Each structure stands twice: as structure tokens, then as C-alpha cells.
């Protein structure tokens, strides 16, 4: 069987979708012995994801979630000779001439567009764009992969007639990468955060759903009497984000927050490893991979009560209501001051993370392929 997977999101500076596709492919190819794979690669990707006799790579321009994907890919490559096409991020090319499986990460653009973008014109245009294309992708799919039960429930709410074709396949953790023993020492972070202070951490893209502004305000309030506790914000900044720009200009915030737009993989591991806690009180998530990565590194997590995040962290994190400022302040103070609680969460968090493996995700994805092909 010939399986086509869109892997154009696997580039040097990978998004969450890029990490998903790369990890899935690496674990899927070795166990799918009766399948050959065609991986679509971005022109800037000069290295193979996996070198295997059953894998070939084809280059096509554009990003996975782009107009090129929807309008151009199916015309340039209709894949009529493929047995199955896997769209890893909601959008399926027009003109595709083979069956497909599509992965849905969330339905935020449908359910909560105000959380997806701070810019009203973008919200209006993208919400209409995704509403149209999500419906077509799901309706035409043989099977739909949801990365969490929370996302599967969202599909059931928005597209109730399609819920029977949804399979939940949760992400895993790359334990070879997120291994505390691989992290550099605290002194490796001296160029980012002073060696004589402790710090907490926020990691994620600059979108309203991440609640970065809310967490920064809560952290500044919670640590007013602790001047040696700083906050490192590792964030892909948005083009339009007046709220964050104004917030970072406040004198009290400048004293407490260290904002960096991008760090190397080695630096990120060290930041996770030596942080007092990861703040991850998002308003909405499809999964919550940073929380899982932090737990794998033994870092305590202040998590959100959002359904997908609770699904990931279970009882292995301290949870705060993202819309309740006082609750976030109290929980940050509790976690910052209680060393025993941090040690317990570090232990149970590490154990919880071990329940999420890419081996299991790959096996479940292979089962979805077989079901889509009528060979389950």
C-alpha cells in the first residue's frame, strides 16, 4: 500500500504540527511493513526525516496549512495511484483523487475564533475559511484523527453526523529529546536569566488562547514580595498584539519578565529543567504538548482547567482557572513557596508523561490507516 503524508511542516524551526509529523513518521515507518510512504517535504528541508527503503520524499512549495495546500497541491499531485493520503493538520487539498485521513488538532477557529487571533479582520476571514474547509475535510475523510478526547468532543459538537468516524490518537513525548540528564547546567542560561535568581517559564506561540498576558499579570502580582523570582517568556510573537506590547512596557513587568522570541533546542531543555514551574494556564488547547514536555523533564506545571489540558496532566499538575485572576495568583504563590509540592508534582508528572509515547501513537495511527482502507 502506498501512503502519502504531508510532512512540509518538518523544517528547522518546527511548529507543534511539525513536531507531530516528524515524531509520528519516525515511529510509524518501521512498524508499517506492508506500506510504502511518500513524504511531501518543504523546499527548505534538506535532510530526510527517516532514511528507509520504503520511504521516498517529494518536494512541494508552501506550508501544510496554506492556500498552496488547498488550491495547488491536489492539482499538481492528485495522487490517483496512492492508496491513502494523510493530511496532518485539518486542510485537505482540492482535486485529491485518493481516499484520505485527516488529523484535527482543535476546532478553535470554529468554536472560539476570538481566542485564535487578536486582529478582528483575521478572525473574520479565517473563521469563514476554516469553517468551509473543515466541513469538507471531515465529510470526505475515511477516518478522522483527533489528538485528544477534547478535540473529538468538539468535532461531535460541531459535526455530530461525522462523529462515528473519529479516532482519538494522543501525542507522545520524545523521551530521547526531553531527558533531564541531557539538559545543560544552570550556568548555560546565564545569557538569558541572571544566575543568582530563580525563574518560572512560559512557552508557546503568541495567540490569545495561550493566555500569556493573563499569566504574566498573575505572576507579577503573585511574586511582588519576591524580587528574585523572574519569568522567562519564550514566545513566537504575533504581528498584531497591542495588549502584549503595552504589558511588556510596564515598569513592574520589565523588572520581572524576560521575553525571548526563539531559543535553541539545547537552551529550551535547560530552561525546562531548571525552572521553578511551567505556567500553562491556556484558555483553549487541542492537547497541551508544552505541559507534557515539562512533566517529562521533571518540571512542576501550573496547568489550565481547559478540558484538553486536564486530559493531558491528569492529577500530575496544579490547575488554575484561566479566567480567574485570583485563582491563578494563589496557585502560583502556592507552587512557588511549597518545595514539597513541587517535588511531588515533579515525580508524578514524570510518571504521567511516560503514559504518552510516540510508539503508541504510531501503532494507533497505523490502526486508523488500516480501518480507512478496510483492512482492520
C-alpha positions in Angstrom: 0.0 0.0 0.0 1.2 3.5 -0.9 0.6 6.1 1.8 1.2 9.8 1.2 1.9 12.1 4.2 2.2 15.8 4.1 5.4 16.5 6.0 6.1 20.0 4.8 5.8 21.4 8.4 9.0 19.5 9.3 11.5 22.3 8.9 14.3 23.7 11.1 12.1 25.9 13.2 9.2 23.4 13.7 5.8 24.3 15.0 3.8 21.8 17.1 2.4 20.3 13.9 6.0 19.8 12.6 7.0 18.0 15.8 3.9 15.9 15.5 4.6 14.8 11.9 8.3 14.2 12.5 7.8 12.1 15.6 4.9 10.1 14.0 6.8 9.3 10.8 9.9 8.1 12.6 7.9 5.7 14.7 5.3 4.7 12.0 7.5 3.7 9.1 9.4 0.8 10.9 6.2 -0.9 12.1 4.1 -0.5 8.8 5.9 -3.3 7.0 3.2 -3.7 4.3 3.3 0.1 3.4 5.4 2.4 1.3 5.4 6.1 2.2 5.7 9.2 0.1 6.6 12.2 2.3 5.9 15.7 0.9 8.7 18.0 2.0 9.2 21.7 2.1 11.8 23.1 -0.3 13.9 24.4 2.7 14.1 20.9 4.3 17.4 19.5 3.1 17.6 16.4 5.3 15.4 13.2 5.4 13.0 12.7 8.3 13.8 9.0 8.1 16.0 7.0 5.8 14.3 3.8 4.8 13.9 1.7 1.7 10.1 2.1 1.9 10.2 5.9 2.0 10.6 8.4 -0.8 10.4 12.2 -0.5 8.9 14.7 -2.9 9.3 18.5 -2.7 6.4 20.8 -2.9 6.2 24.5 -2.0 4.1 26.1 0.7 3.2 25.3 4.3 0.9 22.5 5.4 -1.9 24.9 6.4 -1.8 27.3 3.4 -3.6 28.3 0.2 -0.9 26.3 -1.7 -2.1 23.2 0.1 -5.8 23.7 -0.6 -5.7 25.1 -4.2 -2.4 23.9 -5.7 -1.3 20.6 -4.2 -4.2 18.5 -5.5 -3.8 19.8 -9.0 0.0 19.3 -9.1 -0.1 15.9 -7.4 -3.6 14.4 -7.4 -2.1 11.1 -6.1 -4.5 8.9 -8.1 -2.1 6.0 -7.6 -2.0 6.3 -3.8 -4.0 4.1 -1.5 -4.3 6.8 1.2 -3.4 10.4 1.8 -2.8 11.7 5.4 -3.4 15.4 5.9 -1.8 16.1 9.3 -3.4 19.5 10.0 -7.1 19.8 9.1 -6.7 21.0 5.5 -7.2 18.6 2.6 -6.2 19.6 -1.0 -8.9 20.1 -3.6 -8.6 17.7 -6.5 -7.2 14.8 -4.4 -8.0 11.6 -6.2 -7.4 9.1 -3.4 -9.0 8.4 0.0 -7.8 10.4 2.9 -7.3 10.5 6.6 -7.2 13.9 8.3 -5.8 14.9 11.7 -7.7 17.6 13.7 -5.8 19.3 16.4 -8.6 21.6 17.6 -11.7 23.5 16.4 -10.8 26.8 17.9 -11.4 28.8 14.7 -15.0 27.4 14.7 -15.8 27.4 18.4 -13.7 30.3 19.8 -12.3 32.5 17.0 -11.8 35.4 19.4 -9.1 33.2 21.1 -7.3 32.4 17.8 -6.4 35.9 16.8 -6.3 39.4 18.4 -6.9 41.0 15.0 -10.6 41.3 14.0 -10.2 41.1 10.2 -8.1 37.9 10.6 -10.7 36.4 12.8 -13.5 37.1 10.4 -11.6 35.8 7.3 -10.0 32.8 8.9 -13.1 31.7 10.7 -15.0 31.6 7.4 -12.1 29.9 5.6 -11.7 27.1 8.2 -15.5 26.6 8.6 -15.8 25.9 4.9 -12.7 23.7 4.6 -13.1 21.8 7.9 -16.5 20.6 6.9 -15.2 19.3 3.5 -12.2 17.7 5.1 -14.2 15.8 7.6 -17.2 14.9 5.4 -14.9 13.4 2.7 -12.5 11.6 5.1 -12.4 7.8 5.5 -11.3 8.4 9.1 -10.6 11.5 11.3 -7.8 11.5 13.9 -8.4 13.7 16.9 -5.3 14.4 19.1 -7.4 14.4 22.3 -10.8 13.3 23.5 -11.4 17.1 24.0 -11.0 17.6 20.2 -13.1 14.5 19.4 -15.8 16.0 21.6 -15.5 19.3 19.8 -15.9 17.5 16.4 -19.0 15.8 17.9 -20.5 19.2 18.9 -19.8 20.9 15.5 -20.2 18.0 13.1 -22.4 15.4 15.0 -23.1 13.4 11.9 -19.4 12.7 11.4 -18.5 11.7 15.0 -18.6 8.0 14.2 -15.5 8.2 12.0 -13.4 9.9 14.7 -10.5 8.1 16.4 -8.5 9.6 19.3 -4.8 9.3 18.9 -2.9 11.3 21.5 0.5 12.7 21.1 3.6 11.2 22.7 6.8 12.6 24.1 10.2 12.1 22.6 12.0 10.9 25.7 15.3 10.8 23.9 14.9 14.6 23.5 13.1 15.5 26.7 15.5 13.9 29.0 16.6 15.8 32.1 20.0 14.3 32.0 20.6 15.9 28.6 19.9 19.4 29.8 22.8 21.8 30.4 23.6 23.2 33.8 22.1 26.3 35.2 25.1 28.3 34.1 24.2 27.6 30.5 21.3 30.0 30.9 23.4 32.9 32.2 23.0 34.8 29.0 19.2 34.8 29.3 18.4 34.9 33.1 20.8 36.0 35.8 22.4 33.1 37.7 21.5 34.4 41.1 17.8 34.4 40.6 15.2 31.7 40.1 12.7 31.8 37.3 9.5 30.3 36.1 8.7 29.6 32.4 6.1 30.2 29.7 6.5 28.5 26.3 4.2 29.0 23.3 3.1 30.9 20.3 1.7 34.4 20.6 -2.1 33.9 20.3 -4.9 35.0 22.7 -5.8 31.4 23.6 -2.4 30.9 25.2 -3.4 33.5 27.9 0.2 34.8 28.1 -0.9 38.2 29.2 -3.1 36.8 31.9 -0.4 34.6 33.2 2.2 37.5 33.2 -0.2 39.7 35.2 -0.9 36.9 37.7 2.9 36.1 38.0 3.8 39.7 38.6 1.1 40.1 41.3 2.0 36.7 42.9 5.7 37.5 43.2 5.7 41.2 44.2 7.4 40.3 47.5 9.9 38.0 45.8 12.1 40.2 43.6 14.5 37.4 42.8 11.8 35.3 41.1 11.7 36.1 37.3 9.6 34.9 34.4 11.1 33.7 31.1 8.7 34.1 28.2 9.7 32.0 25.2 7.2 33.2 22.6 6.6 33.4 18.9 5.3 37.0 18.9 2.3 38.0 16.8 2.4 40.8 14.3 -0.6 42.4 15.9 -0.7 42.2 19.7 -1.2 45.6 21.3 -2.1 44.1 24.7 1.2 42.2 25.0 3.2 45.2 23.7 1.7 47.5 26.3 2.0 44.9 29.0 5.7 44.4 28.4 6.3 48.2 28.6 5.0 48.4 32.2 7.9 49.1 34.6 6.9 46.3 37.0 6.6 43.8 34.1 10.0 44.8 32.7 11.6 44.1 36.1 10.1 40.6 36.2 9.7 39.3 32.7 12.5 38.2 30.2 11.0 37.8 26.8 12.8 35.9 24.1 11.3 35.0 20.6 13.2 31.8 19.9 15.8 29.6 21.6 17.8 26.6 20.5 16.7 23.1 21.4 19.5 22.8 24.0 18.5 26.1 25.6 14.9 25.1 25.8 15.8 21.8 27.5 17.8 23.7 30.1 15.0 26.2 30.6 12.6 23.4 31.3 15.0 21.6 33.6 15.9 24.5 35.9 12.5 26.3 36.0 10.6 26.6 39.3 7.4 25.8 37.3 5.9 26.0 33.8 2.9 28.3 33.6 0.4 26.7 31.1 -3.0 28.2 32.0 -4.3 28.4 28.4 -7.9 29.3 27.7 -8.1 26.6 25.0 -5.9 23.8 23.7 -6.3 20.8 21.4 -3.7 18.9 23.5 -1.1 20.8 25.6 2.3 19.5 24.5 4.4 22.0 26.5 2.9 20.7 29.7 3.7 17.2 28.7 7.3 18.1 27.8 7.8 19.9 31.1 6.5 16.9 33.1 8.8 14.6 31.1 11.7 16.9 32.3 10.5 16.7 35.9 9.3 20.4 35.9 6.2 21.2 38.0 3.3 22.6 36.0 0.7 25.1 36.8 -1.9 24.0 34.2 -5.2 25.2 32.9 -8.6 23.7 33.7 -9.3 23.6 30.0 -10.6 20.1 29.0 -7.7 19.1 26.8 -5.0 20.2 29.3 -6.7 18.4 32.2 -6.8 15.3 29.9 -3.1 15.5 29.5 -1.9 16.4 33.0 -4.5 14.4 35.0 -3.6 14.8 38.7 0.0 15.5 38.0 -0.2 19.3 37.9 -1.7 22.1 39.9 -4.6 23.5 37.9 -5.9 27.1 37.8 -9.0 28.6 36.2 -7.5 30.7 33.3 -10.3 33.3 33.6 -9.9 33.7 37.4 -7.1 36.1 38.1 -7.2 35.5 41.9 -7.1 31.7 41.4 -4.0 32.0 39.2 -2.3 34.3 41.7 -3.0 31.9 44.6 -1.8 28.8 42.7 1.4 30.5 41.5 2.1 31.5 45.1 1.4 28.0 46.4 3.6 26.3 43.9 6.4 28.9 44.3 6.5 28.6 48.1 5.9 24.9 48.6 9.0 22.9 47.8 7.4 19.7 48.9 4.5 20.1 46.4 6.9 20.9 43.6 8.9 17.7 44.4 5.7 15.6 44.4 4.5 17.1 41.1 7.9 16.5 39.6 7.7 12.8 40.5 4.1 12.2 39.5 4.5 14.4 36.4 7.4 12.3 35.1 5.3 9.2 35.7 2.3 10.7 33.9 4.4 11.7 30.9 5.5 8.1 30.5 1.9 7.2 29.6 2.2 9.2 26.4 4.5 7.6 23.9 5.0 8.0 20.1 5.3 4.2 19.8 1.6 4.0 21.0 0.6 7.0 18.8 2.2 5.3 15.7 0.5 2.0 16.4 -2.9 3.7 16.8 -2.3 5.7 13.6 -1.5 2.5 11.7 -4.7 1.0 13.0 -6.6 4.1 11.7 -4.9 3.7 8.3 -6.0 0.0 8.1 -9.5 0.9 9.2 -9.7 3.6 6.5 -8.5 1.1 3.9 -11.0 -1.6 5.1 -8.2 -3.8 6.3 -8.6 -3.5 10.1 
